[in-house]
Amino acid sequence: MARIAGVNVPTNKRVHIALTYVHGIGLTGSKNICKKVGVTEDRRINNLSEDELTKIRDIIDEDYLVEGDLRRKTSMDIKRYLDLGCLRGLRHRKNLPVRGQRTHTNARTRKGPAKAIAGKKK
């Protein structure tokens, strides 16, 4: 297994798919990395030379915020919203959808299972 940004990337997958296993790199980002290194997307990770893997690691270190640093930044942003007491922070505090989605119906993933209301049946 190749190790990129602290993640064991599967070796039998194509390069642009395997790079998406790193938190913070999506499909577009992985394709851009492949272009910068000069690797065609249809090549597999196990067919790359050590030099190409080193170039990929260097580009990720320079240009992308990935894994632990990205998770830390996200959690710090949420804490900042909570401290500010802005609407977004209040929605995070109450475990409700943050980005303007409706909650009258739906939002069950964020709100949890439906709670029965006693005496509602007529």
SVG drawing of the C-alpha trace seen along z (x, -y; Angstrom):
<svg xmlns="http://www.w3.org/2000/svg" viewBox="-60 -37 72 41">
<polyline fill="none" stroke="black" stroke-width="0.4" points="0.0,0.0 1.2,-3.5 1.1,-6.0 0.1,-9.5 -0.6,-12.3 -0.8,-9.7 -3.4,-7.5 -2.9,-4.1 -4.1,-4.5 -5.2,-1.4 -2.6,-0.3 -4.9,1.5 -7.1,-1.6 -6.5,-4.3 -4.5,-7.3 -7.3,-9.9 -9.7,-7.6 -7.1,-6.5 -6.2,-10.1 -9.9,-10.7 -9.3,-8.4 -7.4,-11.3 -9.8,-13.5 -9.8,-16.9 -9.1,-15.8 -12.0,-15.2 -12.3,-14.1 -11.5,-17.5 -8.5,-18.0 -7.1,-14.6 -7.4,-15.3 -5.5,-18.6 -2.8,-16.8 -2.4,-14.2 -2.1,-17.1 0.6,-18.8 2.6,-15.7 2.1,-14.6 0.5,-11.3 -2.3,-10.0 -5.4,-9.2 -5.8,-5.7 -2.5,-4.5 -2.7,-2.5 -1.0,-3.5 1.2,-0.3 2.5,-1.3 3.8,-4.6 7.5,-5.1 8.7,-6.3 9.7,-9.6 6.1,-10.2 4.7,-9.3 7.1,-11.8 5.9,-14.5 2.3,-13.7 3.1,-13.9 5.0,-17.2 2.1,-18.8 -0.4,-17.7 1.8,-19.1 2.2,-22.5 -1.3,-23.2 -3.9,-21.2 -5.2,-21.2 -5.8,-17.5 -6.6,-15.0 -5.9,-16.1 -5.3,-19.8 -8.5,-20.1 -10.5,-18.3 -9.0,-20.6 -9.8,-23.7 -13.4,-22.6 -13.9,-21.9 -12.3,-25.3 -14.6,-27.1 -17.7,-25.4 -16.4,-26.4 -16.0,-30.0 -19.6,-30.0 -20.7,-28.7 -18.7,-31.3 -20.0,-34.1 -23.6,-33.1 -24.6,-33.8 -27.5,-31.9 -25.2,-29.3 -23.7,-28.7 -27.1,-28.4 -28.2,-25.9 -25.1,-23.8 -25.8,-24.0 -29.4,-22.7 -28.3,-20.0 -30.5,-21.4 -29.6,-21.9 -27.3,-24.9 -27.6,-25.9 -31.3,-26.9 -32.9,-23.6 -36.5,-23.0 -37.2,-21.2 -41.0,-21.0 -40.6,-17.7 -37.3,-16.0 -34.1,-16.7 -34.4,-13.4 -30.7,-12.6 -29.7,-15.8 -32.6,-15.8 -32.6,-12.0 -35.6,-9.6 -39.1,-11.1 -40.4,-11.5 -44.1,-10.6 -46.3,-13.4 -48.6,-12.1 -52.3,-13.0 -52.0,-14.0 -54.3,-11.2 -58.0,-12.1"/>
</svg>
